[in-house]
C-alpha cells in the first residue's frame, strides 16, 4: 500500500522534472504547429493549444495509486502520458468527430476515451481524450538525449460549452483547499447541465436549419 507523498518526496520529483521543462515547451510548440496545419480547413475550430504539465501537477500524478493502492507509474518521467497535452475547442458537438478522425489519421493512436457522466440523469465532465505516440518529426533538439523521456502526449477535443464548464469547475473542485459540500456540488452540477443544454440546443438549431433553403424563414 502507498500513503500520501511527503513534502520532501514531492520536492524530489519536482526537481527531477523541472530541468526537462524547456524541452517539453519546445515539443508542445512543435506539436501545436503540426496540429494547426492538419486541421486547417475543418470548420468551427475555435482554437488549438498545447502546454507542458506543470511541475506540481506532475509530482502529484507521479504518486497516484490504483484501486489496490499500488503506484500506477513505475517510472513517472517515462510513463505519465500527458507531460505534454493539447486541446482542440470546437463550436458544436458534431464538430468533435471530424477533428478526432483527422487526429487519428495524423498520429499513431494509443488510447481513446470519451469522458462523460455514467448515469443518464447526471451532469459533469465531458470531453474526448486521446493519447498519441510522439512523432519523431516533432522531437526538439536534444530530445533523444533526454533520460527517461515520455513517448506519448495527450489530446482533448471538446466544445466551447464543455470547456466553459470544465475549466472553472477544475479550478474550484480540484485546486481548491476546501472540500465542496453537497449544496455546492449540486450548484456545479446545475452549471454542467446548462452547458450540456447549450450544446444540445445548438445541435437542434443546426438540424432545423439543414431542412431549409438558404434565405428562407419560418417566422
C-alpha positions as CSV (number, residue, x, y, z in Angstrom):
1,X,0.0,0.0,0.0
2,X,1.1,3.6,-0.6
3,X,0.5,6.6,1.6
4,X,0.3,10.3,0.8
5,X,3.6,11.6,-0.5
6,X,5.7,13.5,2.0
7,X,6.8,17.0,1.2
8,X,10.4,16.0,0.5
9,X,9.2,13.3,-1.9
10,X,7.2,15.8,-3.8
11,X,10.1,18.2,-3.9
12,X,12.4,15.4,-5.2
13,X,10.1,14.7,-8.1
14,X,9.7,18.4,-8.9
15,X,13.5,18.8,-9.0
16,X,13.8,15.9,-11.4
17,X,11.1,17.2,-13.6
18,X,11.9,20.9,-13.9
19,X,15.0,20.6,-16.0
20,X,13.1,19.0,-18.8
21,X,10.5,21.8,-19.0
22,X,12.3,23.8,-21.7
23,X,12.3,20.6,-24.0
24,X,8.7,19.9,-23.2
25,X,7.9,23.5,-24.1
26,X,9.6,23.1,-27.5
27,X,7.8,19.8,-28.0
28,X,4.5,21.4,-27.2
29,X,5.2,24.2,-29.7
30,X,6.1,21.7,-32.5
31,X,3.0,19.6,-31.9
32,X,0.7,22.6,-31.8
33,X,2.1,23.9,-35.2
34,X,1.6,20.4,-36.6
35,X,-2.0,20.0,-35.4
36,X,-2.9,23.5,-36.6
37,X,-1.7,22.6,-40.1
38,X,-3.5,19.3,-40.2
39,X,-6.8,20.7,-39.0
40,X,-6.7,23.7,-41.4
41,X,-9.8,23.7,-43.5
42,X,-12.1,22.0,-40.9
43,X,-15.0,24.2,-39.9
44,X,-15.8,25.6,-36.5
45,X,-12.5,25.3,-34.7
46,X,-12.1,27.9,-32.1
47,X,-8.5,27.2,-31.0
48,X,-5.7,24.7,-30.7
49,X,-3.5,25.0,-27.7
50,X,-0.7,22.8,-26.2
51,X,1.2,23.1,-23.0
52,X,3.6,21.1,-20.8
53,X,2.4,19.8,-17.5
54,X,3.4,22.0,-14.6
55,X,5.9,20.5,-12.1
56,X,3.5,20.4,-9.1
57,X,0.8,18.6,-11.1
58,X,3.3,16.1,-12.4
59,X,4.6,15.4,-8.9
60,X,1.1,14.8,-7.6
61,X,0.3,12.5,-10.5
62,X,3.5,10.5,-10.1
63,X,2.2,9.3,-6.7
64,X,-1.2,8.3,-8.0
65,X,-2.4,4.8,-6.9
66,X,-4.6,2.2,-8.5
67,X,-7.6,0.6,-6.9
68,X,-5.3,-1.8,-5.0
69,X,-3.3,1.0,-3.5
70,X,-0.2,0.4,-5.7
71,X,1.5,3.2,-7.5
72,X,0.3,3.5,-11.1
73,X,3.6,4.7,-12.6
74,X,6.8,2.7,-12.2
75,X,8.9,5.4,-14.0
76,X,6.8,8.5,-13.9
77,X,9.2,10.5,-16.2
78,X,8.6,8.0,-18.9
79,X,5.1,6.6,-18.0
80,X,3.0,9.7,-17.4
81,X,1.3,10.3,-20.8
82,X,0.3,13.9,-20.5
83,X,3.6,15.6,-19.8
84,X,2.7,17.5,-23.0
85,X,-1.0,17.9,-23.7
86,X,-3.1,19.6,-26.4
87,X,-6.6,20.7,-26.6
88,X,-8.9,21.5,-29.6
89,X,-12.0,23.5,-28.9
90,X,-14.8,23.4,-31.5
91,X,-18.2,25.2,-31.8
92,X,-20.6,22.3,-31.9
93,X,-20.8,18.6,-30.8
94,X,-20.9,17.5,-34.4
95,X,-17.5,19.0,-35.0
96,X,-15.8,16.7,-32.5
97,X,-15.8,13.6,-34.6
98,X,-14.2,15.1,-37.7
99,X,-11.4,16.5,-35.6
100,X,-10.9,13.2,-33.8
101,X,-10.8,11.4,-37.2
102,X,-8.2,13.8,-38.6
103,X,-6.0,13.5,-35.5
104,X,-6.2,9.7,-35.7
105,X,-5.1,9.9,-39.3
106,X,-2.2,12.1,-38.4
107,X,-0.8,10.4,-35.3
108,X,-0.3,6.8,-34.1
109,X,-3.2,6.4,-31.6
110,X,-2.5,4.7,-28.3
111,X,-5.8,5.3,-26.4
112,X,-9.1,6.9,-26.9
113,X,-11.6,7.5,-24.1
114,X,-14.9,9.5,-24.1
115,X,-15.2,11.1,-20.7
116,X,-18.9,11.6,-19.8
117,X,-21.3,11.0,-16.9
118,X,-22.0,7.4,-16.2
119,X,-25.7,8.0,-15.4
120,X,-28.4,9.4,-17.8
121,X,-29.5,11.8,-15.1
122,X,-26.1,13.1,-14.1
123,X,-24.2,16.1,-15.4
124,X,-20.5,16.6,-15.1
125,X,-17.3,16.5,-17.1
126,X,-17.4,15.7,-20.8
127,X,-14.5,15.6,-23.3
128,X,-12.9,13.3,-25.9
129,X,-9.5,12.2,-24.6
130,X,-6.9,10.7,-26.9
131,X,-3.3,9.6,-26.3
132,X,-0.9,9.5,-29.2
133,X,2.7,8.5,-29.8
134,X,5.0,11.4,-30.1
135,X,6.1,11.5,-33.8
136,X,9.9,11.8,-34.3
137,X,9.3,14.8,-36.6
138,X,8.2,16.8,-33.6
139,X,11.3,16.0,-31.5
140,X,13.1,19.2,-30.4
141,X,16.8,19.5,-30.5
142,X,18.2,17.5,-27.6
143,X,15.1,15.3,-27.1
144,X,16.8,12.0,-27.9
145,X,19.5,12.6,-25.2
146,X,16.8,13.2,-22.5
147,X,16.9,10.4,-20.0
148,X,13.5,8.7,-19.3
149,X,11.7,10.7,-21.9
150,X,8.0,10.2,-22.5
151,X,6.7,8.5,-25.6
152,X,3.2,9.8,-25.7
153,X,1.2,13.0,-25.5
154,X,-2.5,13.7,-24.7
155,X,-5.2,15.4,-26.7
156,X,-8.6,16.7,-25.6
157,X,-11.3,17.6,-28.0
158,X,-14.4,19.4,-26.6
159,X,-16.9,22.1,-27.4
160,X,-16.8,25.6,-26.1
161,X,-19.6,24.9,-23.7
162,X,-17.9,21.8,-22.3
163,X,-14.7,23.9,-21.8
164,X,-16.5,26.8,-20.3
165,X,-17.8,24.5,-17.5
166,X,-14.7,22.2,-17.2
167,X,-12.1,24.9,-16.5
168,X,-13.8,26.8,-13.7
169,X,-15.0,23.5,-12.2
170,X,-11.5,22.1,-12.2
171,X,-10.2,25.3,-10.5
172,X,-12.8,25.1,-7.8
173,X,-13.2,21.4,-7.2
174,X,-9.6,20.2,-7.7
175,X,-7.4,23.1,-6.9
176,X,-9.4,24.5,-4.0
177,X,-8.2,24.0,-0.5
178,X,-11.7,23.4,0.9
179,X,-13.9,20.3,0.2
180,X,-17.2,21.2,-1.5
181,X,-20.4,20.5,0.4
182,X,-23.5,18.9,-1.0
183,X,-25.1,22.2,-2.0
184,X,-22.0,23.5,-3.7
185,X,-21.7,20.2,-5.7
186,X,-25.3,20.5,-6.8
187,X,-24.7,24.0,-8.0
188,X,-21.7,22.9,-10.1
189,X,-23.8,20.0,-11.5
190,X,-26.5,22.6,-12.4
191,X,-23.9,24.6,-14.3
192,X,-22.9,21.4,-16.1
193,X,-26.5,20.8,-17.1
194,X,-26.7,24.3,-18.6
195,X,-23.5,23.7,-20.6
196,X,-24.9,20.4,-21.8
197,X,-28.2,22.1,-22.7
198,X,-26.4,24.8,-24.6
199,X,-24.7,22.2,-26.8
200,X,-28.0,20.4,-27.3
201,X,-29.9,23.5,-28.3
202,X,-27.3,24.5,-30.9
203,X,-27.5,20.9,-32.4
204,X,-31.3,21.3,-32.6
205,X,-31.0,24.6,-34.4
206,X,-28.4,23.3,-36.8
207,X,-30.7,20.3,-37.6
208,X,-33.6,22.7,-38.2
209,X,-31.5,25.0,-40.5
210,X,-30.4,22.0,-42.5
211,X,-34.1,21.4,-43.6
212,X,-34.5,24.9,-45.0
213,X,-33.3,26.5,-48.2
214,X,-30.9,29.5,-47.9
215,X,-32.7,32.8,-47.3
216,X,-35.9,31.2,-46.2
217,X,-37.7,31.9,-42.9
218,X,-40.3,30.1,-40.9
219,X,-41.3,33.2,-38.9
